[in-house]
């Protein structure tokens, strides 16, 4: 009962912050540490919350633009969602460098991260869910991303080096290069931007590939299973060491020929992944959906005054991804 009460109070507190932030454009970072809740305000609120946090804490951000900060603690950073009416932005380049012996997991969800994230040291089991990521860069100087997980993300550039391993699931990826150990794409839409040759040691499963250049196809160290290439040159899979049940198609497999949209009904029936669902980001076990997984305040009505017996009426509407 105590935990439920604390959670309810936290929801009400965050609801008040959300309403305040929307109405007054106030930036709020809410730091949750066990049963303790602290508030930080302004463009540097994220930095202040990270400074006060310990590994395993949760930082909820209101909508608006927050200045980035170097991340040295394994915290869970939660935004309002990238398609929210008032999205959470984290602006300017920043570094992530968490001690290798930390067992807690760094995670970001529901944030628009508009500049470069540079990974330093060894980052293990980091989890990025439902984010817009401008650039994820593993420093080539003694840095490793170990089992990085990216789910339901829009990624505009990613560069892996060293012994890095990553899984990218039900996401859109625009530009990617891998000099690391292994990158696995499952049910993704991958824009190769004419540089497919840079995808060393990359596995593609149930993916849609496009912009594979006529003179730059995937290297022999990459593999593909149940994938479709819509680039037009019909050479994407030629040099791969393993290619099973792969095919070519035109851009018209998409609704209105737009890779941001779902497949046409005809394509959904024709191009299937290993699990029997359509290839691409809307198929698979975790279909592309940018609604945050945690509760979001959609409505809040607070009575102007208490009732005769001292009670205050509060009506809260909450939504979350299914």
Secondary structure, DSSP 8 states (H G I E B T S, - for coil): -HHHHHHHHHHHHHHHHHHHHHHH---EEEEEETTEEEEEESTTHHHHHHHH--TT-EEEE-SEEEE---B-S--EEE-S-TTSTT-EEEES-EEE---TT--S--EEESEEEEEEEEE-SEEES-EEES-EEEEEEE-TTT-EEESEEEES-EES-EEE-TT-EEEEES-EES-EEE-SSEEEEES-EEE-TT-GGGBTTEEEES-EEE--BTTB---TT-EEES-EE-SSSS-TTTT-SEEES-EE--GGGBGGG-TTS-B-HHHHHHSB-TTSSBSSTTSSSS----S-SS-EEEEEEE-SS--TTS---EEEEEE---
